[in-house]
Amino acid sequence: MIFDWRFTLEITPMLLRAFLVTVEATLVGMAIALVAGLVWAILRRSRRRLLTGAASTLIEFVRSTPLLIQIYFIFFVLPEFGLQFAPLTTGFIALGLHYSAYTAEVYRAGIEGVPKGQWEAAVALNMGRYRMWRSVILPQALPPAIPALGNYLVAMFKDTPMLAAITVMELLQTAKLIGAQSFRYLEPLTMTGVLFLLVSLLSSQFIRRLELRFAVRP
């Protein structure tokens, strides 16, 4: 089969529309993962055992079950309990929740890397917990976590094809549909692979720049 550039130009608008859905799912899902992961990480350091136990259990449960099962559970099971979401919204929630368990571990490593003296200094200055976390702990814990968080951003982007299981017309699903209708899979799948590659490479470069920008200098 010879690569048909004319056919490629015809299907490019459809692929780009689906590509925007993929990017949207990634960005919203990552935003949820970053916020929720930080909440889980802080709760694991709570003085209340109930909160610590609940956060630890949630993290281990989510990390120990496949993303696809979590997508199916949110989309097919939660409506039985009165919680029903649109397919794309389900994708946001599933991706965000799944990766929040991993970002929580990244945050935990960064928080534990803050020297003990910094915690003691914040207590000595009579800082409240909110001010201590905002002004002392997180500014030191987050910069070292940027590379790992960036890796999960790229991993989430490459996991978005799983949303096709709940009828989200993301990039790969659209490419497969074009192939099924035209009996030409070479062009749509090649374009899909190129788009995934370009975004992954650009994301890696962006993350590297962030890492250098916020690097802790002696």
N, C-alpha and C positions, 0 to 999 in steps of 0.2 A: 504493500500500500504506500503510495506517494503522498507526502504531506501537502495538503491543499491549502494554500494561503488565502485564496478567495473564500473558501468555507470558513476558515479561521476568522477572517474579518467579519463574516456574517454572524457568527456566534459570540463574538467578543462582547457586545453590549449585554447579552444575557448572562455571560459569565461574570462580568464586572458587577452587575446588580447582585448576583449571588455572593460575589466576593465581599461586597459591602455588608451583607448579612453576616458573613463569617467574621469580619472584623468587628462588627457591632457586638456579636456574641462574645468574642474574646475580650474586648475592652470592658464591657459591662460585667462579664463574669469575673474578670481580674479585679475590678474595683470592689466587687462583693468579697472576693477571696482576701484581698488585702485588709479590708476593714474587719471582716469576721475573724480572720486569722489572728489579727492583733487582739481582738476581744478574747478569743480562746486562750492565747498565750498569757494575757494578763490574769484571766480567771484561774489559770493553773497555778499562779503564784498567790492566790487569795488565801487569807488566813482561815477562811471558812471551808471546812473539809467537803461540805456538800457541793459547793461551787467548783472546787478543785477536782473532785471526783467526777462531776457531771461533764466538765470540760475535757478531762482526760479520756473518759469513756466515749464521748462524741468523736474526738480526734481519732482514737484507735479504731472505732467502728467504721468511720468514713474511709480511713486509709486501708482498711482490710477488706472492703467490698468494692467490686468493679464499678467504674463510672456508669457503664451502660445499665446496670441494675438500678442504680440510683435514679437515672433518667426515667426508666420505666416506672419505678415506684412513685415518683412525684407525678408523672403524667397519668398513670392508670389507677393507682391505688388511692392517692390522696383525695381524688374526687368522691370516693366512697364516704369520706369523712367531711365532705362539704368544702374542700379546698381544691378548686379547679383553676388552672392557668392555661393561657394560650401556649401553643407549642414553643414559640420563641422565648416567652417569659419563663417557661419551664426550663429551657436551655440555660438561660441566665442563672437561674437558681441552682440548677444541678452542677454546672461548671463552677460557680462561685463557692457552693458548699463543699464540693469535692476538693477543690484546690485550697480552700481555707484550712483544711486539716494539714496540708503540707506547708503552707506559709506560716502556720502557727508554730511548727517545729523550727522553721528558719528564724522567726522572731525569738523563739525561746533561746536558741543558740546565741543570737546577738545580745539578748538581755543578760544571759549568764556570762557573757564576755565583758560586761561592764565591771570595772574593778570594785571590789568591796568597799574601798575607801570612798567612792563616789556615793554609794548608798548611805554610808555613815555620815558623810558630810551633809547630805540633804536632810538627814534626821537631826543633825546637830544645829542646822540652820532653822529648824522648826518648820520645815516645808510641809504643806499638806500633801496627801498622796497624789492628787491630780497635778499639782504644780511640780512635784518631784518627777513624775513620769513625763510630763510635757517638757520641762526645762532641763532635766539632768539625765534621766535614763534613756529615753527614746532618741534624743539627738546623738547619743553615743552608740546605741544599739542598732540603729537602722542603717547607717552607711555600710558597715561590713556585710549586711544582709542583701544588698542590692544585687550582686551577681547571682545568688541563688534564686531570688525573687524573679529576676529576669529570665532565668532558665525555665521557671514554671510558666511565665508568660508565653514563651515560645512553645512549651509543651501543651498548654491549653489551646493555643492556636491550631496545633496539629491534631488535637482531639475533637475539634468542632465537627468533623464529619460524622461523629456518633449521633449528632442531633438529627440526622436524616431518619433515624429510627422512629422519631415522633413527628415526621412529616415536615421538618424545617428544611426549606429549600436553600441549604448552604451551598458552598462552591462545588464540592465533590458530587453531591446528589444531583445538582444541576448538570454537571458534566456527564454523569451517567444517563440522565434523562435525554440529553441531546444525542448521546451515542445510541440509545435505544430507538429514538425516533428516526435518526438518519442512517443508522448502521455504520457510522463512522466514529470510532472511539479514539483514534490516534490524535486528532486535533484537540478535542475538548479535554482529554486526560493530560495531554502534553501541556496545554495552557494552564491547566489546574496545577500541575507539578511546578511549572515555572513561577506561578504566582505564590505558591507556598514557599518555594525556595527564596524568592526575592524578599518576601516579608520576613522570613526567618533571618536572613542575612542582615537586612536593615535593622531589625529589632536587636540583633546581637551587637551591631555597631552602636546603636543608641544606648543600650545598656552599658556598654563599655565606656561611653562618654560620661554617663551618669556616675559610674564607678570612679572614674578619674576626677570628676567634678566634686564629688563628696568624699573623696579619699581622706582618711585621717592622716595628717602629716605630723611627724615628730617635732 
